[in-house]
Amino acid sequence: MKIAIVASEGAPYAKSGGLGDVMEALPSALSRIEGNEVVLILPYYKKIKDCPKYQVEQVCHFDVSLGWRNAYAGVMRLLNGRDKVQVYFIDSEYYFGARPGAIYGDIDDGERFAFFSRACLDALLALEYIPDVIQCNDWQTALVPTYLRAVYGQQFPNTKCMYTIHNIEYQGWANAGFFDDVLALPWEWRGCLDMNGSVNVMKAAIETADLVTTVSETYARELMYPYYAHGLDGVLSAASWKLTGITNGIDTDTFDPSRDPALPAHYDSSTLEVGKAQCKAALQEEVGLPVEPDVPLCVMVTRLAGHKGLDLLCYIARRLLWEEKVQLLILGTGEAHYEQFFKDLAREFPEKVAAKITFDLGLAARIYAGGDIYLMPSKSEPCGLSQMNAMRYGTVPVVHATGGLRDTVPPANERGEEGLGFTFQSYNGDDFMAALKRALALYNTDREAFRALQRRDMSQDFSWNKPAKRYMELFRQMLAQ
C-alpha cells in the first residue's frame, strides 16, 4: 500500500510535543509492514535547514496557489533517513526557512499551514506519487482533506484520506475573510469551513475526511461531550460513524532500561530491584535530594500547563509532604505560576522536593528509571506517552482515569493486583491524594507486592506494532468503501 503521511512536526527533525514522537514512530512502524511504501512530508524549518547532519537534495519546485497570490515551494528529499520511510521537506524561505525560534506561534500560522497543506498535495503530484491513503494530523494539516476533495479530486481519484486528532483544543480558527483571501476555495465549500461566522479548519477536516481517528479509544468517546470537545461535540457527533480511536504506542527501542545510554545502570524485569535502586540513588544525588533508598520517590516529567493536572498537585503538595515520608521531583517548563510554585516548594522543603525547570531528555530518562511512583493527574489526556514510558522503566503510575490514561493504566487494587497503576475517577485533589496514598501504602507495607506491580508494568507491550496493525485495518476499510 502506498501511504503518504503529512504533519507539521516529526522527531528527530522537528518536535514540540507528542505529535513529533508519533510522527517518528508511526511511519516507521507502517514501513516495516510488508508491501507498504511510506513517505513522510514535513515543513523545512530553519532548525532542520541549519542542521548539518541532515543531507538533502532538491527534487522539484513549483508555485502554490494561495488565494490571490502564488508562493514558491521546493521539495527537498532527505538522503540519510532511517528505516524505509522516505522523508520529504516542503521548502519555503518565507514561511519556514528564515524563521528562527519555535515552530508555532507566528501571527500568520494559519496562512503558513494552509500553504503547507496545499503544497503537500502539489508535491505528491510533482513526485508522481499517487498514494492509496493520505494520513494527516491536527489543525496544521486539517486542510489536506478539504483541498483533496474540493480542488484535487481528478488528480487523486482513488486516494482516501484519514484525519487524526491529537489535541482538539487547537482547531485552526481564522476570521471569515481567510476563506477568500488565503484558501480561495469554490464557494460551495464555505459551509464546511464556517463555524460561528469564522473559519475552523479542524471542523472542515472532520467533515471531508473519509475517516477520523484520535489517539485513544476512550478519548474518541469523550469527544462526544462538550467538556472535552472544545465546541466541536456537535460536529463530531454527526460524524461519529467515521470516528474511532487508536491508542498510541511508544518507541520501545529508545525507552528501554536495559540499554538506555542515559542511565547509570541498566536493568530489566528480572534485575529490577538492583538496577532500579542504583538508578534511584544516582538520581537523588544528581538532583540534590538525600539518598534514601526506602523513601518513595514520586516523579513527574511534564509540560507545566493547567490541563496536566498541576492544580491538583499544587493543592495537595504541602499536605502530602507534611503527612507522608516522601520525596517529590518535577521536571518541565511551562506556565510561569507553576514554575514559580515548584521552585518555592523546593526552597520550603529542600530535603523532600527538587524542581528542575528545564527541558532535558537525558534527565527525563533517568527520572523514569529512578522514580518509584509516576504522577499524571491530567484533567484531559488524548493519549499520553509519559505514563507508558514510566511503566516501561518500572515506575508505577498514579493517573486520572481519562482519555488514554484510562486505556493504558487499568486500576490495581489496594494489594497491587490485577491492574497496572492507581487511578482516580473524579477530577479533584482529594481523590488524587487518596489514589496516591494507596500507592504509597503498598510501597511502604508490602514491597514485594509493589515490585510485582512494577514487573507487570514492565512486561506490557507498548510498542507501535499493535497500533500500526490497527491503522492498516482502517486503511483497508477506507479503500474498500
N, C-alpha and C positions, 0 to 999 in steps of 0.2 A: 504494500500500500504506500502511496506517495502522500506524505504528511508535511504540511508547512505550518510551523508554529511561529506566531508573531507576538512580541512582547516588548514592553518599554524598558525592561532590565533583565539581566540574566548573569548569574555568577559564572566564572570569576571576572567577567568583563566589566559589568556594572551592577551594583547591588545596593538597594536601600532598605530592604526588608525581606520578608518571607517569600514574596514573589520571585526575587532574584534566586533564592535557593531552589524553588520549584522549577524555574526555567533552566537551571543547571542539571537537575536530576531527571525530570520527566522526559525531555528529548533524548537523553542518553539511554534511559530505560526503554523507550519505544524503539530506538535504533537497534537495540540488541535482540528484538523480536524478528525472527527470520522472515524475509520478504518485505520488510519496511525500508523505505528511503525517506530520511528525515532531514529537513532543513529548518534552521532557526534564523529569524531575521530580527535584528536589534538596531537601535539608533547608534550612529557612530559618534558617540560623545567625545568631548575633548580628552577626558581621562583615558579613554581607550586609544584615541589617536596618538596621544603623547607617550603611551607605554611601549617601550622598545621590544618587549617580549612577544607582542602580537604582530606577526608578519602577515601583511595583507597585500592584495593586488586589486586594482580596479578592473572590473569585468565589463561594465557598461555604464552609461549615464543617459539621462533623459530629463525632460521638463514635466513637472507635476502640475496639473491644472488645479488651482486653488482659488475659487471664486473668480474675481476679475483679473487675476494675475497668474503667471506661470513661475514656478520655483524650481531651480536646479536640484537634481538628486543624482548622486553617484551610488553605484553598488560595489562594495568592497568585499572580496572573498577572503576569509581567514584561511591562511595556508598551513598553520601549525595547530589546528584544533585537536580536541581529544575525542576518543571513541569514533563512531561512524557518522556523527552529526556534522553536516556541512553548515557552517555559520556564515551568514552574510550581514553586513552592516550597511544601513542607509546613510550615506554621506551628504550632509548639508552644512556648510560652514556657517550659514546664517542661523539655522535652527539648533544645531548641536555642536558643531566642531569648534566654534570660537567661544563657547560659554564655559567658564570655569565654575567650580563650586558644585552644589547639589544638583542632581539630575532633574529634580522637580522644584517648583516654586517660582518660576518666572511668570510675569504677568501675562504672557502670551502662550501659556501652556496649552490652552485649547487649540490654538492655531498650529502650534508645533506638532501636536499629536494627531490632528486632522491631516496635516501634511504627511506624517509618518504612516498613518493608516492607508492613505491612498497610494503613497509611494511603494508600500509593500506589495500591493496588487500589481502596480506597474512593473515592479522588479520581477515578479513571477512571470509576467508576460515577456519581459525582455530576456529573461534567462531561459525561456521556453520550458518552464517547469510548471505544468498544469497539475496541481495536486488533486488527489481524491478528496482530501479533507484539509481545511484550514482551521486551526485551533488558535483563538485569540483570547486576550486576558485583560480584565479590569477596564476602567474607563479609557485608559490611554489608547487602547486598540479597539474600543467599542464601535467605532465607525466602520470597521472592516466588513462585518456582515451587511450593513446598510449600503455601503458603496458596492459591495458584491452583487446585491440584488438590484439596486437602482441604476447602476452605470455599467457594470461589467458582466451582466448576465450572458451575453452572447459569447464573450471570450472564455468564460468558465461555466459552460452549460451544465456540467455534471458535478461540479465541485460543491461539497457540503461544508457548512460552517458550524463549529461548536464555539460557544462563547462561555468563558469561565469567570465567575465572580469570586475573587479572592477577598475583597473587602468592599462591602456595599456602601460604606459610609462615604466613599469618594466616587461620585457619579458622573462627573464631567458636565457641570452646569455652565451655560453661557446665555447671554441675552438673546432676544428673539432675532436681532439683526445678524447674528452669527450664521444663521441658515443661508441667507443670501450672500453675505459678504465673504464668507470663507467656504462654506460647503457647496453652494450653487447646485444643489440637487434639484431634480424636477419637482414642481410644485406639489404633486400628489404625495410626496414623501414627507411633507411638513408635519402631517398629523402624528406620525410615529415618533418624531423628534420633539414634538411640543409637549410640555408639561407645565401647567400653571402659567402659560404665557411666555415661558422661557424654553431654551433648548436643553434637553437632557440626553446625552449620547448613550448612557447605560440603558435607559428606557428603550431607545431605538434598537440596541443590540438584542435585548430580551425579546422584542417583537419580531425581529428579522432573522435571527439565527435559527438554524434548523434544530439545534439542541442547546439548552442552557444547563451548565453544571456549576456546582460550587464545591468547596473543598472539604466537606464532611457531610455525612448523611443527616445528622441532627441539624446542622446549620441550614440545610435545604428546607427542612420542615419549619425551622424558626423563622425563615424569611417570609412565611405566610402571615406573620403577625407584625403589627405596626411597631412594637417595641424594638424589633431587630431590623426592620426593613428600611428605615430612614425615608419613609414616604413612598416606597415602591411596592408595598404589600399588595395593592390592588392590581398592579401590572403583573406581578409575579403570580398572584392567584389566578389571573386569567391565562397565564402561560404555564400553569402547574403541570399540564400534561407533558410538557417537554423539559421540566426541571428535575434534576437529580443530583445527588451528592456523591462524590468520590473522595474518601479521606486520603490526604497526602501521606507520603512516606518521608523518610529521611535518608540521607546519604550514609549508609551503614559502613562504607569504606572509610569515610572521613571521621565519622563518630564511632570510633572503635577503641575501647580502653585497652585492648590487648596490643595495640601498636600505634596509638596516637603519639606523635613526636613531641607534643606539648606537655606530656605528663612526666612526672619524676619517677613513676613506677608504673608498670603495666600489669594487667590482671584480666582474668575472665571470670565466669561464674564459679569455677572450681577453686580459684585463688582469690576470691573476692575479699575475704576477711583481711588477709595480709596486705594485698596490694592497695586496697582502698584505705586502710589505716595509714599506710605510708603517704598516700596522696593527701589525706586529710591533715596529717601533721605538717607536711610541706606547705600546704595551702594556708593553714593557720599561721605559720611562721611568715609566709610571704605577705599576708595582709595585715600582720601586726596583732593578731589575736593570740591569747595564751594557748599553748599547745596542750590541750586537754583531750585525750582520746575518748573519754567516756561522756563528755558533754555533747549533746546533739547539736550539730551544725546545720542550721536552716539557711538555705541559699535561694537567691533569685537573680536570674540574668534576664534583663528586660529593657524595653524602652520605657522610660519613666513618663507614662501617659495615663490619663484617667481611666480609660477603658480596660487597662491591665489590672484593675482592682487595687490600685495603690491606696485609694482612700480607705479601703478596709484594713490594709496593713497599717496605715498610719493610725487608724482608730484603735487597733488592738496592741500596737507595738509596745508601749510602756507597760501596759498591764501584763503582757507576755513576759517582758524582761523582769518585772518585779516578782511575778508568781512562779516562774519556771527557771530552772538551771539550764540555760540555753545560750547559744551563740547565733548571731544573725549577720549574714553577709549579702550585700546588694551590689550588683554590677550593672551599670547602664547610664545613659544620658537621656535628657528629655526636658519636660516642663520644669521651669525654674523653681517653683514652690516645692516640688517633690525632691529635686536635687538638694535644696536647702534643708528640707526636713531630715533627710537621711544624714547629711553632714552634721546637723545639730544633734541628732540621735547618737551618732558615733562619738561626738565630743562628750555627751552626757553619760554614755555607757562605754567607755573605751575598752573595758575588759570583755564586753559582750557583743559589740557591734562594730563592723567595718563597712564603710561605704566607699566604693570605688566608682567615682563619677567619670567614667571614661568608656571608650569602645576598645576592647582588647580581646581578639578571638582566642589567643593562647590562654589568657586568664580565664575566659569563659569555659574552655575545655577543662582546665584544672578545677574550676568550681563544680562542674558537672561530676567530676571524678571524686573530689574531696568532700562534697556535701553529703549529709545523711538524709535530709528532707528538703524537697524542692517545692517552693511556694508559687502557685499560679492561680490566684483568685479572680481571674479576669471577669469583668462584667459581661462581655461577649467575646467569643473567640471562634472565628470561622473554622479554623482547624487547629492552629497552634503546632509548633515544632519543638519548642523547648521542653515540653513535658516528655516527648518521646526521646529527645536527646538525653534528658536526665535519667530516664528509665534504662536506656542503653548503657549508662555508666553505673547503674545500680543505686540511683538516688530516688527515694520513694516520693512520689508527688502528692501534694495536697492541693486539690483543684475545685473550682466552682463547676458544677455539672452543667455546662453549657457548650453548645457547638461541638467542635472536635474534641474538646476535653471530655465530654460525656462519652464520645465514641471510643476514645483511646485509653481512658482510665476508668474501667468498671470498679465500683466501690468494694473495698475489702471490709470485712467485719472487724470488730474490736480485737480479735485474735490474729488479725492479719491474713485471714484465709479468704479464698475464693477470688477476690479482685486483685487489682494492681496498685491501688493507692487509696487515699482517703478523700471523700468528696462531701460537698455541702450543696443543698438544693436552692435555698433562698439566699438572694444576694444581700447579706448583711454581715456586719462584723462579728456578732456573737456566734452565728452559725460557722463562720470561718474559724473563729477561735476554738469552737468545740471540735471541729474536724482536725485542727492542728493538735489539740490536746490528746485526741485519740492516737494520733501518730506518735506523739511524744511518750504517751503512756506505754505503747507497745515497745518503743525503743528502750525505755527505762526499766521495764518489768519483765520483758521476755525477749532478750536479744536474739535468741535462736530463731524465734518466730519472725522477728524483724529481718534477720538475714535471709530466711526462706522467702520472704516477700521480695527482698532485693534480687535474689536469684531468679525468681519468677519474672520480675520486670526485665531482667537482662535476657531472658530466654525468648522474649516476644520477637516476632518478625515485623519490624517496622520499615523494611526495605521498600523500594519502589516496584518490586515485582508484581505484587497484587494490584496496586493502583494502575500500573501500566496495562495489565490484562483487562481491567475494567474499562479503561479508556478505549482499548481495542474493541471490546464488545459494543460499546456505544458508537464507535466509528462505523462498525459494520452495520449496526442498526440504522444509522443515518443513511448509509449508502443503499440499503435495501428499501428505503421509503419510496 
